[in-house]
Amino acid sequence: MIRSVVLGCGSYLPARALSNADLAKTVDTSDEWIVQRTGIRQRHVAAQGEFTSDLAIRAAQATLGHAGVDAQSIDLIVLGTSTPDNTFPAAAVTVQAGLGIHHGAAFDLQAVCSGFVFALATADGLLKSGSYKRALVIGSETFSRLLDWTDRTTCVLFGDGAGAVVLEAQQQAGTREDRGILTAHLRSDGRYRNKLYVDGGPSRTGTVGHLRMEGREVFKHAVANITDVIEDAFRATGFTAADIDWFVPHQANKRIIDGSAQKLGIDPSKVVSTVERHGNTSAASIPLALDVAVVDGRIKQGDLVLLEAMGGGFTWGSVLLRW
């Protein structure tokens, strides 16, 4: 059967790193307060005039280099983002043009913090259909543009960044030992949209708006929802938590990451966590963490890697793949 195999990954972070101490100068907070509740010590913030597509292009270039493939071999770009440059066109077409690609298809996918998982699953389906051969899947965000910088409950959480992978359709044996995406599970439930949302938009207010969140409610749902789609992945493949080589969760909050791993019985030494350095970069968080773990030698070819995320909507999902 056809599997979507990862050929390489890459990432990009804006130059400016904003520490908890920096934030404490402008909002009523402290390093101790932020670290205790979230595990975050710093986050990166895009420069003035630096847009989501700029971050995505830099991450894409790094990814193509790591994969050893030419941009012209890409015939599909799926960009997970909630912070596009413009209402339209999609930031993905700006990335496409920036990479010098004039063929194939490029589009944005909006599932908030689950964006990269949803984008992977979407690209996987299109590659398996035979319509495309090689896809660039990107998560890129400039959440700093959505934040109310006077609200200490939200502005301390989020950061900017981008990460990507190249997927290629390859014939595999059709067993769970195949390389590539083995299974993907996506969910959403719009009853909870007001728990985590932005209070603006072109149709409702004609403005961008600011991010609003009921933190305790989000935390309460996160661990249960994440566990649900991961157990689906295990049922679909026959694997268990003990078989996982690396768990790469959405980097929202250290307590959510730790709680999910504990509930699933995943060894803490197998958890890839970058939330301390990056904060919550929404759709960019999983590919950023993947790139860190590949660069430092943890994730190697043949490893079984479990991805999961939950975002506003609520949306949530999991992807199980063999690197």
C-alpha positions, 0 to 999 in steps of 0.5 A: 500500500501507499504510505506517506513517508517523512523525508526530512524536517526543519524549523525556524524561530524569530530572532527575538526571545522574550523571557518571563523576566521581560514580560514581568516588566510590562504585565503583573506576573513573574518568572516563578508564577509562569514556570509553576503553572506552565513550564514556560521560560521564554518564547520567540516573537516575530519582528515588525514586518515579519509575517507567518509566510516569512517564518513558513518559508524559512522553515520550508527551506530548512526542511527541503535542505534536510530532506535533500529534495528540490523545491520543484519536486513538491506538488502539494503544500498544506499550511496549518495556521490560525494567523495567516498574513491576510484574510485571503489569499492563503499564506500557503500560496505566498510560501509556494511563490516564495519557494519558486514553485508554480505548479501543484496545489497550496492551501491553508488549514485552520484547526488552531493548535491541532493544525499540524496534525490535521494538515498531516492527516489531510496531506496523507489522504491526498498522497494516498489518493495518488493525486500528489507525490510529494508534500510540504506540510507546515505549521507556522504561527505569529500568535503574538499578533492575536494577544492582549498583552495586558492579560497575564493569563494568555500573553505569557503562554504563546509564541511565534515560530514555524516547522515543517516536514516533507512527505513522500508517497511510497509503496510499502508492505502494508504492515505496521512495520512500514515507514510513514504515517500508520494511522491518523485520528481527528476530532472536533466538538463545536460546543466548546468554541467559547472556551478558547477563541479569538473575539474578532474576525472578518465576518463578525467584527471586521477586526482581528480580535484578541485571544480569549481562553478559559484556562481551567476548562481547556485543561480539564478537557485536554487530557481526556480528549488527547487520551481518546484519540491516542487510544484510537491509534493504538486500537487501529495498529495494535501498538501500546504505549510501551511500543512508542519510541517518542511521544511528541505532543502539542507544546501547550503546557507542561502540566498537560503534557505530563498529565497526558503521558502519565495517563497513557502510561508513556515513559517520561523519558520518551516525551519530547518537550520544548515548551520551556523554550518555545511556549505554545506556538499553536500549529507550529509546536509539534514540527518545532519539537520534532526538529529539535529531537531529530537534530539532537539525535533522539528521533532516528529512522525506524522509530515509532513516533506518536503525535497529538494536539488539541486546540480551539474549537475544540479540535484534537487529533493524533498521528502515529508514524514510523520515522 
